[in-house]
Amino acid sequence: MKMMKLACVLSIGAALSACGASDTVTRDAQFETQSPQATYGTQTRDNARLSLDPTKSVRRITASANEARTILPEAILKQINVAQINVSVPSDLKVSEANRYYPGGDIVWREDPMGNRHAQVARIMHDALTNGTTVFQGPVPVILDVQLVRFHALSEKARYTVGGVHHIVFNMVLRDAKTGAFLSEPRRVETDLEAFGGQQAIVAESRGLTQKARISGHIAEVIRQQMSRPEGYKNASLGFYQLVNRL
């Protein structure tokens, strides 16, 4: 039965797909592949190593113009399972350890011991994305590639005074687990989560709601919505601190 479903879905993909050369890679629109990266990923069952290559053509599996657009058509989304997740954190993302209300840089993370922040946030993202994609239980395996653009949690100073906003930005794309072919165009996801401060943060931590726990749960829900809702994930409006994060 599973083989019949797989054959059916692959036939749908072949009928709907069209090949075309990918656009020039830029930091704002596509995935970086030139600079060294911290990576965290799982392997497919046959341990195939499938790298993200922007020179490959994209199988553009799209719905009709009258249908709401998800990352893949709804009928195909119901048939996939996310068999592999690759998270990359380019080494040129700047880490800030400054204990200010709003540190500069691309990565601000303090809850793990001092160390390789790129690897730490890669692990957080990978685990959260894994939890968020368990809802996809179909017979057709796909790969989710994610590249981090920004990961801003709170400094110690902000955490125990005014609080703020957790600001996370990443690019994502889906690929065929068998061939490595792109199944979707790369998309950028920008998400914000209210960050507790002062007494609220202390009470939350006493209940196990650390920054890591809250961010992980949030990212899991973000990826679920991004992949399954017709309109994708919609970021919340969080006021002043959210605006500061865009400076």
C-alpha positions as CSV (number, residue, x, y, z in Angstrom):
1,M,0.0,0.0,0.0
2,K,2.8,2.4,0.9
3,M,4.5,1.7,-2.5
4,M,1.3,2.5,-4.3
5,K,1.0,5.8,-2.4
6,L,4.6,6.6,-3.1
7,A,4.2,5.9,-6.8
8,C,1.1,8.1,-6.8
9,V,2.8,11.1,-5.1
10,L,5.9,10.9,-7.3
11,S,3.6,10.8,-10.4
12,I,1.9,13.9,-9.1
13,G,5.2,15.6,-8.5
14,A,6.5,14.7,-12.0
15,A,3.3,16.0,-13.6
16,L,3.4,19.3,-11.8
17,S,7.1,20.0,-11.8
18,A,9.2,22.1,-14.2
19,C,12.9,22.5,-14.3
20,G,14.7,25.8,-14.4
21,A,18.1,27.2,-13.4
22,S,18.3,28.8,-10.0
23,D,18.9,32.5,-9.5
24,T,22.2,33.9,-8.3
25,V,22.7,33.2,-4.6
26,T,22.6,36.3,-2.4
27,R,22.5,36.5,1.4
28,D,19.1,38.1,1.5
29,A,17.3,35.7,-0.8
30,Q,19.2,32.4,-1.0
31,F,21.4,30.1,1.0
32,E,25.1,30.9,1.7
33,T,27.3,28.0,0.7
34,Q,30.8,29.6,0.4
35,S,31.7,30.4,4.0
36,P,32.5,27.8,6.7
37,Q,29.5,26.9,8.7
38,A,28.5,25.2,12.0
39,T,26.1,22.4,11.0
40,Y,23.8,20.0,12.7
41,G,21.8,17.4,10.8
42,T,20.4,13.9,10.7
43,Q,21.1,11.3,8.0
44,T,18.6,9.6,5.8
45,R,18.2,5.8,6.3
46,D,20.8,5.1,3.6
47,N,23.2,7.6,5.1
48,A,23.3,9.5,1.8
49,R,25.1,12.8,2.1
50,L,23.0,15.3,0.2
51,S,24.5,18.8,0.1
52,L,22.7,22.0,-0.7
53,D,23.8,23.0,-4.2
54,P,22.1,26.2,-5.6
55,T,23.2,25.3,-9.1
56,K,20.8,22.4,-9.2
57,S,17.5,22.9,-10.9
58,V,14.3,23.3,-8.8
59,R,11.4,20.9,-9.3
60,R,8.7,23.6,-9.1
61,I,5.8,21.7,-7.6
62,T,3.0,24.3,-7.5
63,A,-0.7,24.4,-7.1
64,S,-3.0,26.1,-9.5
65,A,-3.2,29.9,-9.5
66,N,-6.6,29.8,-7.8
67,E,-5.4,27.7,-4.8
68,A,-3.8,29.1,-1.6
69,R,0.0,28.7,-1.7
70,T,1.7,26.6,0.9
71,I,5.4,25.7,0.6
72,L,4.1,22.6,-1.3
73,P,0.5,21.9,-2.6
74,E,-1.7,20.6,0.2
75,A,-2.2,17.2,-1.4
76,I,1.5,16.6,-1.5
77,L,2.1,18.0,2.0
78,K,-0.2,15.3,3.4
79,Q,2.0,12.6,1.8
80,I,5.5,13.7,3.1
81,N,7.6,12.9,6.1
82,V,10.6,15.0,7.0
83,A,13.3,12.3,7.0
84,Q,16.3,14.6,7.4
85,I,16.9,18.1,8.8
86,N,20.1,20.0,8.1
87,V,20.8,23.2,10.0
88,S,23.7,25.5,9.0
89,V,24.9,28.5,10.8
90,P,27.5,30.4,8.7
91,S,30.7,31.3,10.6
92,D,30.5,34.9,9.4
93,L,27.4,35.5,11.6
94,K,28.8,37.7,14.4
95,V,28.5,36.6,18.0
96,S,28.0,39.2,20.7
97,E,28.8,38.5,24.3
98,A,28.3,42.1,25.4
99,N,26.2,42.4,28.5
100,R,24.1,45.3,27.3
101,Y,20.3,45.8,27.0
102,Y,20.6,45.3,23.3
103,P,23.9,43.8,22.1
104,G,24.8,44.1,18.5
105,G,25.7,41.1,16.3
106,D,23.8,38.3,14.7
107,I,23.9,35.7,17.5
108,V,23.1,36.5,21.1
109,W,22.8,33.4,23.3
110,R,23.7,33.0,27.0
111,E,21.9,30.0,28.5
112,D,24.6,27.5,27.5
113,P,28.1,27.7,28.9
114,M,30.6,29.9,27.1
115,G,31.6,28.1,24.0
116,N,30.9,27.7,20.3
117,R,27.7,29.7,20.0
118,H,27.2,28.8,16.3
119,A,27.1,25.1,17.2
120,Q,24.9,25.8,20.3
121,V,22.2,27.6,18.3
122,A,22.4,25.1,15.5
123,R,21.5,22.3,17.9
124,I,18.6,24.3,19.4
125,M,17.2,25.0,15.9
126,H,17.7,21.4,14.8
127,D,15.9,19.9,17.8
128,A,13.0,22.4,17.6
129,L,12.6,21.8,13.9
130,T,12.6,18.1,14.5
131,N,9.8,18.4,17.1
132,G,7.8,20.7,14.8
133,T,7.9,18.4,11.8
134,T,6.8,15.2,13.5
135,V,3.2,15.9,12.4
136,F,4.2,15.0,8.8
137,Q,3.8,11.2,8.7
138,G,3.3,10.4,5.0
139,P,5.2,7.8,3.0
140,V,7.3,10.2,0.9
141,P,10.6,11.3,2.6
142,V,11.9,14.8,2.1
143,I,14.8,16.9,3.5
144,L,14.4,20.2,5.2
145,D,17.4,22.5,4.8
146,V,17.6,25.5,7.1
147,Q,20.2,28.3,7.2
148,L,20.2,30.6,10.2
149,V,20.4,34.3,9.5
150,R,19.8,35.7,13.0
151,F,19.4,34.3,16.5
152,H,18.8,37.0,19.2
153,A,17.9,35.9,22.7
154,L,18.5,38.2,25.7
155,S,21.6,39.3,27.4
156,E,21.9,38.8,31.1
157,K,21.2,42.5,31.7
158,A,18.0,42.5,29.7
159,R,16.9,39.1,31.0
160,Y,16.8,40.2,34.6
161,T,15.5,43.7,34.1
162,V,13.3,44.9,31.2
163,G,12.9,41.7,29.1
164,G,12.5,42.2,25.3
165,V,12.0,40.1,22.2
166,H,13.6,36.9,21.0
167,H,14.2,37.5,17.3
168,I,15.1,34.6,15.0
169,V,15.4,34.6,11.2
170,F,16.2,31.7,8.9
171,N,16.0,30.5,5.3
172,M,14.4,27.2,4.5
173,V,13.9,24.9,1.5
174,L,12.6,21.4,1.0
175,R,14.3,18.7,-1.1
176,D,13.6,15.3,-2.4
177,A,15.3,12.8,0.0
178,K,15.9,10.3,-2.9
179,T,17.4,12.6,-5.4
180,G,18.3,15.8,-3.6
181,A,16.3,17.9,-6.1
182,F,14.7,21.0,-4.7
183,L,11.0,20.7,-4.2
184,S,10.4,24.3,-3.2
185,E,11.9,27.7,-3.6
186,P,13.9,29.0,-0.6
187,R,11.8,31.0,1.8
188,R,12.8,33.4,4.6
189,V,11.0,33.0,7.9
190,E,11.2,35.9,10.4
191,T,9.8,35.3,13.9
192,D,9.6,37.1,17.2
193,L,8.6,35.9,20.6
194,E,8.1,37.9,23.8
195,A,11.1,37.6,26.0
196,F,10.4,37.6,29.8
197,G,12.4,39.9,32.0
198,G,12.8,40.6,35.7
199,Q,10.5,38.8,38.1
200,Q,8.6,37.3,35.3
201,A,11.7,35.6,34.0
202,I,12.7,34.3,37.4
203,V,9.2,32.8,37.9
204,A,9.2,31.3,34.4
205,E,12.6,29.7,35.0
206,S,11.4,28.2,38.3
207,R,8.7,26.4,36.2
208,G,11.2,25.2,33.6
209,L,10.3,27.9,31.1
210,T,13.9,28.8,30.3
211,Q,14.8,30.9,27.2
212,K,15.8,27.6,25.5
213,A,12.5,25.9,26.3
214,R,10.4,28.8,25.2
215,I,12.3,29.4,22.0
216,S,12.4,25.7,21.1
217,G,8.7,25.4,21.5
218,H,8.1,28.5,19.5
219,I,10.3,27.4,16.6
220,A,8.6,24.0,16.5
221,E,5.2,25.8,16.1
222,V,6.6,28.2,13.6
223,I,7.8,25.5,11.2
224,R,4.6,23.5,11.6
225,Q,2.6,26.6,10.6
226,Q,5.0,27.6,7.8
227,M,4.7,24.2,6.2
228,S,1.0,23.6,6.7
229,R,-0.9,26.8,6.6
230,P,-2.0,28.3,3.2
231,E,-0.6,31.7,4.2
232,G,2.4,30.3,6.0
233,Y,3.6,31.5,9.4
234,K,2.5,35.1,10.3
235,N,4.7,36.9,12.8
236,A,3.2,38.6,15.8
237,S,3.3,42.3,16.4
238,L,5.2,43.0,19.6
239,G,5.7,46.7,19.6
240,F,8.8,48.7,20.4
241,Y,11.4,46.0,21.1
242,Q,10.4,44.2,17.9
243,L,11.2,47.4,16.0
244,V,14.5,47.7,17.7
245,N,15.4,44.2,16.5
246,R,15.2,45.4,12.9
247,L,17.7,48.2,13.3
